[in-house]
Protein backbone atom coordinates (compact mmCIF):
# COMPACT_ATOMS: atom_id res chain seq x y z
CA UNK A 1 0.00 0.00 0.00
CA UNK A 2 1.51 3.40 -0.98
CA UNK A 3 2.24 6.04 1.63
CA UNK A 4 -0.29 8.84 1.89
CA UNK A 5 0.91 12.16 0.48
CA UNK A 6 2.99 14.24 2.87
CA UNK A 7 1.33 17.25 4.43
CA UNK A 8 3.04 19.87 6.57
CA UNK A 9 2.33 19.64 10.29
CA UNK A 10 -0.19 22.02 11.80
CA UNK A 11 1.44 25.36 12.67
CA UNK A 12 1.87 26.11 16.38
CA UNK A 13 1.73 29.88 15.97
CA UNK A 14 -1.46 31.79 15.27
CA UNK A 15 0.24 34.38 13.06
CA UNK A 16 3.44 35.03 11.10
CA UNK A 17 5.46 37.84 9.63
CA UNK A 18 6.68 37.76 6.02
CA UNK A 19 10.12 39.40 5.71
CA UNK A 20 10.56 37.59 2.38
CA UNK A 21 7.95 39.97 0.90
CA UNK A 22 9.89 43.10 1.90
CA UNK A 23 11.35 43.56 -1.61
CA UNK A 24 7.82 43.80 -3.04
CA UNK A 25 6.90 46.41 -0.42
CA UNK A 26 10.15 48.31 -1.04
CA UNK A 27 9.47 48.52 -4.80
CA UNK A 28 6.05 50.08 -4.17
CA UNK A 29 7.50 52.54 -1.65
CA UNK A 30 10.32 53.53 -4.01
CA UNK A 31 7.69 54.91 -6.43
CA UNK A 32 7.27 57.74 -3.89
CA UNK A 33 10.95 57.88 -2.89
CA UNK A 34 10.25 56.20 0.47
CA UNK A 35 12.66 53.72 2.01
CA UNK A 36 11.74 51.49 4.95
CA UNK A 37 13.45 48.48 6.49
CA UNK A 38 11.63 45.40 7.73
CA UNK A 39 11.58 45.29 11.56
CA UNK A 40 12.06 41.60 12.44
CA UNK A 41 10.81 41.79 16.03
CA UNK A 42 7.11 40.98 16.32
CA UNK A 43 6.30 43.28 19.24
CA UNK A 44 4.06 46.34 19.52
CA UNK A 45 6.44 47.84 22.08
CA UNK A 46 8.33 50.62 20.38
CA UNK A 47 5.99 50.98 17.43
CA UNK A 48 4.89 54.52 16.63
CA UNK A 49 1.78 53.55 14.65
CA UNK A 50 -0.33 50.41 14.35
CA UNK A 51 -3.20 49.62 11.97
CA UNK A 52 -5.50 46.64 11.49
CA UNK A 53 -6.75 45.86 8.00
CA UNK A 54 -7.13 42.83 5.74
CA UNK A 55 -5.40 41.24 2.78
CA UNK A 56 -6.14 38.30 0.48
CA UNK A 57 -4.67 34.87 -0.07
CA UNK A 58 -5.32 31.18 0.20
CA UNK A 59 -4.98 28.46 2.79
CA UNK A 60 -4.20 24.75 2.57
CA UNK A 61 -5.62 22.34 5.14
CA UNK A 62 -2.81 20.02 6.23
CA UNK A 63 -4.93 17.48 8.08
CA UNK A 64 -4.82 14.26 6.09
CA UNK A 65 -8.32 13.09 6.98
CA UNK A 66 -9.97 16.44 6.18
CA UNK A 67 -12.19 16.53 3.08
CA UNK A 68 -11.23 20.18 2.49
CA UNK A 69 -7.99 20.68 0.62
CA UNK A 70 -8.01 24.44 1.10
CA UNK A 71 -9.84 27.72 0.66
CA UNK A 72 -9.27 31.29 -0.41
CA UNK A 73 -9.98 34.32 1.75
CA UNK A 74 -10.55 37.95 0.94
CA UNK A 75 -10.32 38.86 4.64
CA UNK A 76 -7.03 37.74 6.12
CA UNK A 77 -6.33 39.89 9.17
CA UNK A 78 -3.07 41.85 9.27
CA UNK A 79 -1.69 44.32 11.80
CA UNK A 80 0.73 46.77 10.17
CA UNK A 81 3.18 48.54 12.47
CA UNK A 82 5.59 51.40 11.92
CA UNK A 83 8.66 51.93 14.11
CA UNK A 84 11.14 54.78 14.55
CA UNK A 85 13.97 54.87 12.06
CA UNK A 86 11.78 54.08 9.01
CA UNK A 87 11.06 50.49 9.98
CA UNK A 88 7.87 48.44 9.73
CA UNK A 89 6.42 44.97 10.01
CA UNK A 90 3.13 43.20 9.50
CA UNK A 91 1.62 40.43 11.62
CA UNK A 92 -0.56 38.20 9.41
CA UNK A 93 -3.08 36.02 11.22
CA UNK A 94 -3.91 32.42 10.39
CA UNK A 95 -7.37 30.94 9.85
CA UNK A 96 -8.91 27.61 10.78
CA UNK A 97 -10.39 25.11 8.36
CA UNK A 98 -14.19 25.16 8.36
CA UNK A 99 -14.32 21.37 7.96
CA UNK A 100 -11.90 20.23 10.67
CA UNK A 101 -10.83 23.33 12.64
CA UNK A 102 -7.13 22.81 11.80
CA UNK A 103 -5.03 25.99 11.91
CA UNK A 104 -3.48 27.04 8.59
CA UNK A 105 -0.90 29.65 7.59
CA UNK A 106 -1.89 31.75 4.56
CA UNK A 107 -0.20 31.86 1.18
CA UNK A 108 -0.38 35.55 0.36
CA UNK A 109 -1.03 37.31 -2.92
CA UNK A 110 0.10 40.79 -4.03
CA UNK A 111 -2.38 42.44 -1.67
CA UNK A 112 0.14 42.08 1.20
CA UNK A 113 2.71 44.38 -0.42
CA UNK A 114 0.00 46.72 -1.71
CA UNK A 115 -1.69 47.13 1.69
CA UNK A 116 1.55 47.54 3.65
CA UNK A 117 2.96 50.06 1.16
CA UNK A 118 -0.35 51.95 1.07
CA UNK A 119 -0.42 52.30 4.87
CA UNK A 120 3.25 53.34 5.10
CA UNK A 121 2.68 55.97 2.39
CA UNK A 122 -0.37 57.33 4.25
CA UNK A 123 1.59 57.48 7.50
CA UNK A 124 4.40 59.27 5.65
CA UNK A 125 2.02 62.03 4.55
CA UNK A 126 1.51 60.97 0.94
CA UNK A 127 -2.01 61.60 -0.38
CA UNK A 128 -3.47 58.30 -1.53
CA UNK A 129 -6.77 57.31 -3.13
CA UNK A 130 -8.59 54.50 -1.37
CA UNK A 131 -7.74 51.16 -3.01
CA UNK A 132 -10.71 49.60 -4.76
CA UNK A 133 -11.73 46.19 -3.49
CA UNK A 134 -11.39 43.62 -6.26
CA UNK A 135 -13.27 40.40 -6.13
CA UNK A 136 -16.42 39.13 -4.54
CA UNK A 137 -16.42 37.22 -1.29
CA UNK A 138 -17.93 33.75 -1.48
CA UNK A 139 -19.36 33.97 2.00
CA UNK A 140 -19.47 35.85 5.28
CA UNK A 141 -16.40 36.25 7.46
CA UNK A 142 -16.42 33.57 10.17
CA UNK A 143 -15.03 35.12 13.35
CA UNK A 144 -14.70 31.70 15.03
CA UNK A 145 -12.19 30.58 12.38
CA UNK A 146 -10.19 33.83 12.22
CA UNK A 147 -7.24 34.15 14.60
CA UNK A 148 -7.19 37.91 13.99
CA UNK A 149 -10.74 38.17 15.33
CA UNK A 150 -9.81 36.10 18.37
CA UNK A 151 -6.87 38.43 19.04
CA UNK A 152 -8.98 41.57 18.51
CA UNK A 153 -7.05 42.64 15.40
CA UNK A 154 -9.37 41.85 12.49
CA UNK A 155 -10.83 44.78 10.56
CA UNK A 156 -13.92 42.66 9.87
CA UNK A 157 -14.84 43.21 13.52
CA UNK A 158 -15.01 46.98 12.97
CA UNK A 159 -16.27 47.42 9.41
CA UNK A 160 -18.25 45.59 6.78
CA UNK A 161 -16.96 45.52 3.23
CA UNK A 162 -20.17 46.91 1.77
CA UNK A 163 -18.98 50.18 0.28
CA UNK A 164 -16.69 48.73 -2.41
CA UNK A 165 -13.49 49.52 -0.48
CA UNK A 166 -11.29 47.56 1.85
CA UNK A 167 -12.33 48.01 5.46
CA UNK A 168 -10.04 50.45 7.17
CA UNK A 169 -8.62 51.85 3.93
mmCIF file of the C-alpha atoms, coordinates in Angstrom:
data_MODEL
# 
_entry.id   MODEL 
# 
loop_
_atom_site.group_PDB 
_atom_site.id 
_atom_site.type_symbol 
_atom_site.label_atom_id 
_atom_site.label_alt_id 
_atom_site.label_comp_id 
_atom_site.label_asym_id 
_atom_site.label_entity_id 
_atom_site.label_seq_id 
_atom_site.pdbx_PDB_ins_code 
_atom_site.Cartn_x 
_atom_site.Cartn_y 
_atom_site.Cartn_z 
_atom_site.occupancy 
_atom_site.B_iso_or_equiv 
_atom_site.pdbx_formal_charge 
_atom_site.auth_seq_id 
_atom_site.auth_comp_id 
_atom_site.auth_asym_id 
_atom_site.auth_atom_id 
_atom_site.pdbx_PDB_model_num 
ATOM 1   C CA . UNK A 1 1   ? 0.000   0.000  0.000  1.00 0.00 ? 1   UNK A CA 1 
ATOM 2   C CA . UNK A 1 2   ? 1.506   3.401  -0.976 1.00 0.00 ? 2   UNK A CA 1 
ATOM 3   C CA . UNK A 1 3   ? 2.245   6.041  1.628  1.00 0.00 ? 3   UNK A CA 1 
ATOM 4   C CA . UNK A 1 4   ? -0.294  8.842  1.893  1.00 0.00 ? 4   UNK A CA 1 
ATOM 5   C CA . UNK A 1 5   ? 0.911   12.165 0.475  1.00 0.00 ? 5   UNK A CA 1 
ATOM 6   C CA . UNK A 1 6   ? 2.992   14.238 2.874  1.00 0.00 ? 6   UNK A CA 1 
ATOM 7   C CA . UNK A 1 7   ? 1.329   17.251 4.430  1.00 0.00 ? 7   UNK A CA 1 
ATOM 8   C CA . UNK A 1 8   ? 3.043   19.868 6.570  1.00 0.00 ? 8   UNK A CA 1 
ATOM 9   C CA . UNK A 1 9   ? 2.330   19.644 10.287 1.00 0.00 ? 9   UNK A CA 1 
ATOM 10  C CA . UNK A 1 10  ? -0.187  22.022 11.803 1.00 0.00 ? 10  UNK A CA 1 
ATOM 11  C CA . UNK A 1 11  ? 1.435   25.355 12.670 1.00 0.00 ? 11  UNK A CA 1 
ATOM 12  C CA . UNK A 1 12  ? 1.873   26.107 16.378 1.00 0.00 ? 12  UNK A CA 1 
ATOM 13  C CA . UNK A 1 13  ? 1.731   29.876 15.974 1.00 0.00 ? 13  UNK A CA 1 
ATOM 14  C CA . UNK A 1 14  ? -1.456  31.789 15.274 1.00 0.00 ? 14  UNK A CA 1 
ATOM 15  C CA . UNK A 1 15  ? 0.243   34.376 13.057 1.00 0.00 ? 15  UNK A CA 1 
ATOM 16  C CA . UNK A 1 16  ? 3.437   35.027 11.101 1.00 0.00 ? 16  UNK A CA 1 
ATOM 17  C CA . UNK A 1 17  ? 5.463   37.840 9.629  1.00 0.00 ? 17  UNK A CA 1 
ATOM 18  C CA . UNK A 1 18  ? 6.679   37.761 6.018  1.00 0.00 ? 18  UNK A CA 1 
ATOM 19  C CA . UNK A 1 19  ? 10.120  39.400 5.710  1.00 0.00 ? 19  UNK A CA 1 
ATOM 20  C CA . UNK A 1 20  ? 10.557  37.592 2.379  1.00 0.00 ? 20  UNK A CA 1 
ATOM 21  C CA . UNK A 1 21  ? 7.948   39.970 0.897  1.00 0.00 ? 21  UNK A CA 1 
ATOM 22  C CA . UNK A 1 22  ? 9.891   43.104 1.896  1.00 0.00 ? 22  UNK A CA 1 
ATOM 23  C CA . UNK A 1 23  ? 11.350  43.557 -1.608 1.00 0.00 ? 23  UNK A CA 1 
ATOM 24  C CA . UNK A 1 24  ? 7.823   43.800 -3.038 1.00 0.00 ? 24  UNK A CA 1 
ATOM 25  C CA . UNK A 1 25  ? 6.896   46.408 -0.420 1.00 0.00 ? 25  UNK A CA 1 
ATOM 26  C CA . UNK A 1 26  ? 10.152  48.314 -1.044 1.00 0.00 ? 26  UNK A CA 1 
ATOM 27  C CA . UNK A 1 27  ? 9.471   48.518 -4.804 1.00 0.00 ? 27  UNK A CA 1 
ATOM 28  C CA . UNK A 1 28  ? 6.050   50.077 -4.171 1.00 0.00 ? 28  UNK A CA 1 
ATOM 29  C CA . UNK A 1 29  ? 7.503   52.537 -1.650 1.00 0.00 ? 29  UNK A CA 1 
ATOM 30  C CA . UNK A 1 30  ? 10.317  53.529 -4.011 1.00 0.00 ? 30  UNK A CA 1 
ATOM 31  C CA . UNK A 1 31  ? 7.687   54.913 -6.427 1.00 0.00 ? 31  UNK A CA 1 
ATOM 32  C CA . UNK A 1 32  ? 7.266   57.745 -3.890 1.00 0.00 ? 32  UNK A CA 1 
ATOM 33  C CA . UNK A 1 33  ? 10.946  57.880 -2.893 1.00 0.00 ? 33  UNK A CA 1 
ATOM 34  C CA . UNK A 1 34  ? 10.250  56.198 0.468  1.00 0.00 ? 34  UNK A CA 1 
ATOM 35  C CA . UNK A 1 35  ? 12.656  53.717 2.006  1.00 0.00 ? 35  UNK A CA 1 
ATOM 36  C CA . UNK A 1 36  ? 11.739  51.495 4.947  1.00 0.00 ? 36  UNK A CA 1 
ATOM 37  C CA . UNK A 1 37  ? 13.447  48.481 6.487  1.00 0.00 ? 37  UNK A CA 1 
ATOM 38  C CA . UNK A 1 38  ? 11.628  45.403 7.727  1.00 0.00 ? 38  UNK A CA 1 
ATOM 39  C CA . UNK A 1 39  ? 11.577  45.294 11.556 1.00 0.00 ? 39  UNK A CA 1 
ATOM 40  C CA . UNK A 1 40  ? 12.061  41.603 12.440 1.00 0.00 ? 40  UNK A CA 1 
ATOM 41  C CA . UNK A 1 41  ? 10.810  41.786 16.035 1.00 0.00 ? 41  UNK A CA 1 
ATOM 42  C CA . UNK A 1 42  ? 7.107   40.984 16.322 1.00 0.00 ? 42  UNK A CA 1 
ATOM 43  C CA . UNK A 1 43  ? 6.303   43.283 19.236 1.00 0.00 ? 43  UNK A CA 1 
ATOM 44  C CA . UNK A 1 44  ? 4.058   46.336 19.518 1.00 0.00 ? 44  UNK A CA 1 
ATOM 45  C CA . UNK A 1 45  ? 6.443   47.845 22.080 1.00 0.00 ? 45  UNK A CA 1 
ATOM 46  C CA . UNK A 1 46  ? 8.331   50.621 20.380 1.00 0.00 ? 46  UNK A CA 1 
ATOM 47  C CA . UNK A 1 47  ? 5.990   50.978 17.431 1.00 0.00 ? 47  UNK A CA 1 
ATOM 48  C CA . UNK A 1 48  ? 4.887   54.523 16.634 1.00 0.00 ? 48  UNK A CA 1 
ATOM 49  C CA . UNK A 1 49  ? 1.779   53.553 14.654 1.00 0.00 ? 49  UNK A CA 1 
ATOM 50  C CA . UNK A 1 50  ? -0.330  50.407 14.348 1.00 0.00 ? 50  UNK A CA 1 
ATOM 51  C CA . UNK A 1 51  ? -3.198  49.623 11.968 1.00 0.00 ? 51  UNK A CA 1 
ATOM 52  C CA . UNK A 1 52  ? -5.500  46.639 11.494 1.00 0.00 ? 52  UNK A CA 1 
ATOM 53  C CA . UNK A 1 53  ? -6.745  45.857 8.000  1.00 0.00 ? 53  UNK A CA 1 
ATOM 54  C CA . UNK A 1 54  ? -7.126  42.826 5.741  1.00 0.00 ? 54  UNK A CA 1 
ATOM 55  C CA . UNK A 1 55  ? -5.396  41.238 2.776  1.00 0.00 ? 55  UNK A CA 1 
ATOM 56  C CA . UNK A 1 56  ? -6.142  38.299 0.483  1.00 0.00 ? 56  UNK A CA 1 
ATOM 57  C CA . UNK A 1 57  ? -4.673  34.873 -0.072 1.00 0.00 ? 57  UNK A CA 1 
ATOM 58  C CA . UNK A 1 58  ? -5.323  31.184 0.201  1.00 0.00 ? 58  UNK A CA 1 
ATOM 59  C CA . UNK A 1 59  ? -4.983  28.457 2.789  1.00 0.00 ? 59  UNK A CA 1 
ATOM 60  C CA . UNK A 1 60  ? -4.198  24.746 2.572  1.00 0.00 ? 60  UNK A CA 1 
ATOM 61  C CA . UNK A 1 61  ? -5.618  22.339 5.140  1.00 0.00 ? 61  UNK A CA 1 
ATOM 62  C CA . UNK A 1 62  ? -2.813  20.021 6.226  1.00 0.00 ? 62  UNK A CA 1 
ATOM 63  C CA . UNK A 1 63  ? -4.934  17.482 8.080  1.00 0.00 ? 63  UNK A CA 1 
ATOM 64  C CA . UNK A 1 64  ? -4.824  14.262 6.086  1.00 0.00 ? 64  UNK A CA 1 
ATOM 65  C CA . UNK A 1 65  ? -8.321  13.094 6.983  1.00 0.00 ? 65  UNK A CA 1 
ATOM 66  C CA . UNK A 1 66  ? -9.972  16.437 6.178  1.00 0.00 ? 66  UNK A CA 1 
ATOM 67  C CA . UNK A 1 67  ? -12.186 16.529 3.081  1.00 0.00 ? 67  UNK A CA 1 
ATOM 68  C CA . UNK A 1 68  ? -11.227 20.183 2.488  1.00 0.00 ? 68  UNK A CA 1 
ATOM 69  C CA . UNK A 1 69  ? -7.991  20.685 0.616  1.00 0.00 ? 69  UNK A CA 1 
ATOM 70  C CA . UNK A 1 70  ? -8.013  24.435 1.104  1.00 0.00 ? 70  UNK A CA 1 
ATOM 71  C CA . UNK A 1 71  ? -9.839  27.722 0.661  1.00 0.00 ? 71  UNK A CA 1 
ATOM 72  C CA . UNK A 1 72  ? -9.274  31.287 -0.409 1.00 0.00 ? 72  UNK A CA 1 
ATOM 73  C CA . UNK A 1 73  ? -9.978  34.316 1.746  1.00 0.00 ? 73  UNK A CA 1 
ATOM 74  C CA . UNK A 1 74  ? -10.554 37.954 0.938  1.00 0.00 ? 74  UNK A CA 1 
ATOM 75  C CA . UNK A 1 75  ? -10.321 38.861 4.641  1.00 0.00 ? 75  UNK A CA 1 
ATOM 76  C CA . UNK A 1 76  ? -7.028  37.738 6.117  1.00 0.00 ? 76  UNK A CA 1 
ATOM 77  C CA . UNK A 1 77  ? -6.327  39.885 9.165  1.00 0.00 ? 77  UNK A CA 1 
ATOM 78  C CA . UNK A 1 78  ? -3.074  41.852 9.265  1.00 0.00 ? 78  UNK A CA 1 
ATOM 79  C CA . UNK A 1 79  ? -1.694  44.324 11.796 1.00 0.00 ? 79  UNK A CA 1 
ATOM 80  C CA . UNK A 1 80  ? 0.726   46.769 10.171 1.00 0.00 ? 80  UNK A CA 1 
ATOM 81  C CA . UNK A 1 81  ? 3.180   48.544 12.474 1.00 0.00 ? 81  UNK A CA 1 
ATOM 82  C CA . UNK A 1 82  ? 5.592   51.405 11.917 1.00 0.00 ? 82  UNK A CA 1 
ATOM 83  C CA . UNK A 1 83  ? 8.665   51.927 14.109 1.00 0.00 ? 83  UNK A CA 1 
ATOM 84  C CA . UNK A 1 84  ? 11.135  54.785 14.546 1.00 0.00 ? 84  UNK A CA 1 
ATOM 85  C CA . UNK A 1 85  ? 13.966  54.866 12.056 1.00 0.00 ? 85  UNK A CA 1 
ATOM 86  C CA . UNK A 1 86  ? 11.782  54.082 9.007  1.00 0.00 ? 86  UNK A CA 1 
ATOM 87  C CA . UNK A 1 87  ? 11.057  50.485 9.975  1.00 0.00 ? 87  UNK A CA 1 
ATOM 88  C CA . UNK A 1 88  ? 7.867   48.440 9.728  1.00 0.00 ? 88  UNK A CA 1 
ATOM 89  C CA . UNK A 1 89  ? 6.425   44.969 10.011 1.00 0.00 ? 89  UNK A CA 1 
ATOM 90  C CA . UNK A 1 90  ? 3.135   43.198 9.501  1.00 0.00 ? 90  UNK A CA 1 
ATOM 91  C CA . UNK A 1 91  ? 1.624   40.431 11.616 1.00 0.00 ? 91  UNK A CA 1 
ATOM 92  C CA . UNK A 1 92  ? -0.559  38.203 9.413  1.00 0.00 ? 92  UNK A CA 1 
ATOM 93  C CA . UNK A 1 93  ? -3.082  36.022 11.220 1.00 0.00 ? 93  UNK A CA 1 
ATOM 94  C CA . UNK A 1 94  ? -3.910  32.423 10.387 1.00 0.00 ? 94  UNK A CA 1 
ATOM 95  C CA . UNK A 1 95  ? -7.367  30.935 9.848  1.00 0.00 ? 95  UNK A CA 1 
ATOM 96  C CA . UNK A 1 96  ? -8.914  27.611 10.778 1.00 0.00 ? 96  UNK A CA 1 
ATOM 97  C CA . UNK A 1 97  ? -10.388 25.107 8.363  1.00 0.00 ? 97  UNK A CA 1 
ATOM 98  C CA . UNK A 1 98  ? -14.187 25.163 8.358  1.00 0.00 ? 98  UNK A CA 1 
ATOM 99  C CA . UNK A 1 99  ? -14.320 21.368 7.957  1.00 0.00 ? 99  UNK A CA 1 
ATOM 100 C CA . UNK A 1 100 ? -11.901 20.226 10.674 1.00 0.00 ? 100 UNK A CA 1 
ATOM 101 C CA . UNK A 1 101 ? -10.830 23.334 12.640 1.00 0.00 ? 101 UNK A CA 1 
ATOM 102 C CA . UNK A 1 102 ? -7.130  22.811 11.795 1.00 0.00 ? 102 UNK A CA 1 
ATOM 103 C CA . UNK A 1 103 ? -5.028  25.985 11.911 1.00 0.00 ? 103 UNK A CA 1 
ATOM 104 C CA . UNK A 1 104 ? -3.476  27.039 8.592  1.00 0.00 ? 104 UNK A CA 1 
ATOM 105 C CA . UNK A 1 105 ? -0.900  29.653 7.587  1.00 0.00 ? 105 UNK A CA 1 
ATOM 106 C CA . UNK A 1 106 ? -1.892  31.751 4.557  1.00 0.00 ? 106 UNK A CA 1 
ATOM 107 C CA . UNK A 1 107 ? -0.204  31.862 1.182  1.00 0.00 ? 107 UNK A CA 1 
ATOM 108 C CA . UNK A 1 108 ? -0.383  35.554 0.359  1.00 0.00 ? 108 UNK A CA 1 
ATOM 109 C CA . UNK A 1 109 ? -1.032  37.309 -2.922 1.00 0.00 ? 109 UNK A CA 1 
ATOM 110 C CA . UNK A 1 110 ? 0.096   40.788 -4.025 1.00 0.00 ? 110 UNK A CA 1 
ATOM 111 C CA . UNK A 1 111 ? -2.380  42.443 -1.668 1.00 0.00 ? 111 UNK A CA 1 
ATOM 112 C CA . UNK A 1 112 ? 0.139   42.083 1.200  1.00 0.00 ? 112 UNK A CA 1 
ATOM 113 C CA . UNK A 1 113 ? 2.706   44.384 -0.416 1.00 0.00 ? 113 UNK A CA 1 
ATOM 114 C CA . UNK A 1 114 ? -0.004  46.723 -1.709 1.00 0.00 ? 114 UNK A CA 1 
ATOM 115 C CA . UNK A 1 115 ? -1.693  47.129 1.691  1.00 0.00 ? 115 UNK A CA 1 
ATOM 116 C CA . UNK A 1 116 ? 1.551   47.535 3.650  1.00 0.00 ? 116 UNK A CA 1 
ATOM 117 C CA . UNK A 1 117 ? 2.962   50.063 1.160  1.00 0.00 ? 117 UNK A CA 1 
ATOM 118 C CA . UNK A 1 118 ? -0.354  51.955 1.071  1.00 0.00 ? 118 UNK A CA 1 
ATOM 119 C CA . UNK A 1 119 ? -0.423  52.300 4.866  1.00 0.00 ? 119 UNK A CA 1 
ATOM 120 C CA . UNK A 1 120 ? 3.251   53.345 5.097  1.00 0.00 ? 120 UNK A CA 1 
ATOM 121 C CA . UNK A 1 121 ? 2.679   55.969 2.389  1.00 0.00 ? 121 UNK A CA 1 
ATOM 122 C CA . UNK A 1 122 ? -0.365  57.332 4.249  1.00 0.00 ? 122 UNK A CA 1 
ATOM 123 C CA . UNK A 1 123 ? 1.590   57.477 7.504  1.00 0.00 ? 123 UNK A CA 1 
ATOM 124 C CA . UNK A 1 124 ? 4.403   59.269 5.654  1.00 0.00 ? 124 UNK A CA 1 
ATOM 125 C CA . UNK A 1 125 ? 2.016   62.026 4.547  1.00 0.00 ? 125 UNK A CA 1 
ATOM 126 C CA . UNK A 1 126 ? 1.513   60.969 0.937  1.00 0.00 ? 126 UNK A CA 1 
ATOM 127 C CA . UNK A 1 127 ? -2.011  61.596 -0.377 1.00 0.00 ? 127 UNK A CA 1 
ATOM 128 C CA . UNK A 1 128 ? -3.467  58.301 -1.531 1.00 0.00 ? 128 UNK A CA 1 
ATOM 129 C CA . UNK A 1 129 ? -6.770  57.313 -3.127 1.00 0.00 ? 129 UNK A CA 1 
ATOM 130 C CA . UNK A 1 130 ? -8.589  54.495 -1.372 1.00 0.00 ? 130 UNK A CA 1 
ATOM 131 C CA . UNK A 1 131 ? -7.735  51.165 -3.009 1.00 0.00 ? 131 UNK A CA 1 
ATOM 132 C CA . UNK A 1 132 ? -10.709 49.604 -4.759 1.00 0.00 ? 132 UNK A CA 1 
ATOM 133 C CA . UNK A 1 133 ? -11.730 46.188 -3.487 1.00 0.00 ? 133 UNK A CA 1 
ATOM 134 C CA . UNK A 1 134 ? -11.388 43.625 -6.263 1.00 0.00 ? 134 UNK A CA 1 
ATOM 135 C CA . UNK A 1 135 ? -13.269 40.405 -6.130 1.00 0.00 ? 135 UNK A CA 1 
ATOM 136 C CA . UNK A 1 136 ? -16.420 39.126 -4.543 1.00 0.00 ? 136 UNK A CA 1 
ATOM 137 C CA . UNK A 1 137 ? -16.419 37.221 -1.292 1.00 0.00 ? 137 UNK A CA 1 
ATOM 138 C CA . UNK A 1 138 ? -17.932 33.746 -1.475 1.00 0.00 ? 138 UNK A CA 1 
ATOM 139 C CA . UNK A 1 139 ? -19.364 33.971 2.000  1.00 0.00 ? 139 UNK A CA 1 
ATOM 140 C CA . UNK A 1 140 ? -19.467 35.851 5.280  1.00 0.00 ? 140 UNK A CA 1 
ATOM 141 C CA . UNK A 1 141 ? -16.402 36.249 7.460  1.00 0.00 ? 141 UNK A CA 1 
ATOM 142 C CA . UNK A 1 142 ? -16.423 33.574 10.166 1.00 0.00 ? 142 UNK A CA 1 
ATOM 143 C CA . UNK A 1 143 ? -15.026 35.118 13.355 1.00 0.00 ? 143 UNK A CA 1 
ATOM 144 C CA . UNK A 1 144 ? -14.704 31.702 15.029 1.00 0.00 ? 144 UNK A CA 1 
ATOM 145 C CA . UNK A 1 145 ? -12.193 30.582 12.380 1.00 0.00 ? 145 UNK A CA 1 
ATOM 146 C CA . UNK A 1 146 ? -10.187 33.834 12.217 1.00 0.00 ? 146 UNK A CA 1 
ATOM 147 C CA . UNK A 1 147 ? -7.238  34.153 14.605 1.00 0.00 ? 147 UNK A CA 1 
ATOM 148 C CA . UNK A 1 148 ? -7.186  37.914 13.993 1.00 0.00 ? 148 UNK A CA 1 
ATOM 149 C CA . UNK A 1 149 ? -10.744 38.172 15.329 1.00 0.00 ? 149 UNK A CA 1 
ATOM 150 C CA . UNK A 1 150 ? -9.809  36.097 18.372 1.00 0.00 ? 150 UNK A CA 1 
ATOM 151 C CA . UNK A 1 151 ? -6.866  38.426 19.040 1.00 0.00 ? 151 UNK A CA 1 
ATOM 152 C CA . UNK A 1 152 ? -8.976  41.573 18.513 1.00 0.00 ? 152 UNK A CA 1 
ATOM 153 C CA . UNK A 1 153 ? -7.050  42.642 15.398 1.00 0.00 ? 153 UNK A CA 1 
ATOM 154 C CA . UNK A 1 154 ? -9.369  41.853 12.492 1.00 0.00 ? 154 UNK A CA 1 
ATOM 155 C CA . UNK A 1 155 ? -10.825 44.777 10.565 1.00 0.00 ? 155 UNK A CA 1 
ATOM 156 C CA . UNK A 1 156 ? -13.924 42.656 9.871  1.00 0.00 ? 156 UNK A CA 1 
ATOM 157 C CA . UNK A 1 157 ? -14.842 43.214 13.523 1.00 0.00 ? 157 UNK A CA 1 
ATOM 158 C CA . UNK A 1 158 ? -15.007 46.975 12.970 1.00 0.00 ? 158 UNK A CA 1 
ATOM 159 C CA . UNK A 1 159 ? -16.273 47.420 9.412  1.00 0.00 ? 159 UNK A CA 1 
ATOM 160 C CA . UNK A 1 160 ? -18.248 45.585 6.782  1.00 0.00 ? 160 UNK A CA 1 
ATOM 161 C CA . UNK A 1 161 ? -16.955 45.523 3.226  1.00 0.00 ? 161 UNK A CA 1 
ATOM 162 C CA . UNK A 1 162 ? -20.167 46.914 1.772  1.00 0.00 ? 162 UNK A CA 1 
ATOM 163 C CA . UNK A 1 163 ? -18.979 50.183 0.280  1.00 0.00 ? 163 UNK A CA 1 
ATOM 164 C CA . UNK A 1 164 ? -16.688 48.731 -2.408 1.00 0.00 ? 164 UNK A CA 1 
ATOM 165 C CA . UNK A 1 165 ? -13.494 49.521 -0.480 1.00 0.00 ? 165 UNK A CA 1 
ATOM 166 C CA . UNK A 1 166 ? -11.287 47.560 1.846  1.00 0.00 ? 166 UNK A CA 1 
ATOM 167 C CA . UNK A 1 167 ? -12.328 48.011 5.457  1.00 0.00 ? 167 UNK A CA 1 
ATOM 168 C CA . UNK A 1 168 ? -10.038 50.450 7.168  1.00 0.00 ? 168 UNK A CA 1 
ATOM 169 C CA . UNK A 1 169 ? -8.620  51.849 3.925  1.00 0.00 ? 169 UNK A CA 1 
# 
